[in-house]
């Protein structure tokens, strides 16, 4: 009971108790989710199917020397190859208690404004979880800028060098070429890849004369991503300001922050029970004197592929040792 919000001890003094305040309760504004929308929903799991789920993915079919046919030849049949990985779903959730007395005496219904606060907390928690999946050790390819126009790739999931140069336009070209030419990653949208990164990395990119502002490449009806700042090469850049998701400091580097660049099939979202809000009007009984609201869900985030192989890897971490 000590964690409950009470009228006697926790309600602010003065105007709150006297109700001499605006009818609109001003709550601290926080950013909406920016990372979760880039995760791919995995359908078909549902309830009562166990704690672990096998995610199957198709490997690319080989490109023949020639796909041309002769009239008398049969169509060659390629063998389908599949890969899989195991993901464990876990339960998420937080809640807040409040007393019935606070509900009866307060001008504002605690359940209403606590639900708003919980929704924002839920958004932050899910965004951070998704960002962690994008940057975990299952993502094997790491890029470390080591010069103004150069960098090092590691393919074991662990960066081996400290970044000594801020992220620049030349690095974006290196990343775009690696995605398209080395690992043949399909673009995320049209011909474009996506970068999610902190403001430090984008600050250095925005000063480059080749940086494209959003209005220069988006046409009427095109999809605009929340937090999208602009474009470098064919990589659309989304700024994530919360350091719990993408830190302004990558490893031991003093000039680089965290970021990821990816195409299609980056991170998958496996949901048994999607995060939702719940209200319990008789929490811990006591004849309805203690109530609670909470959010909870059963889900997991994970990269669809956990290799650095050509045709399989879909994410590059911009990071530092």
Beta strands, then each sheet from edge to edge (+ up, - down):
strand 1: 39-42
strand 2: 52-58
strand 3: 82-88
strand 4: 90-99
strand 5: 141-147
strand 6: 150-154
strand 7: 193-197
strand 8: 212-213
strand 9: 228-232
strand 10: 235-239
strand 11: 259-262
strand 12: 267-280
strand 13: 290-303
strand 14: 315-318
sheet 1: 1+ 12+ 13- 4+
sheet 2: 2+ 3-
sheet 3: 6+ 5- 14- 11+ 7- 10- 9+ 8-
end
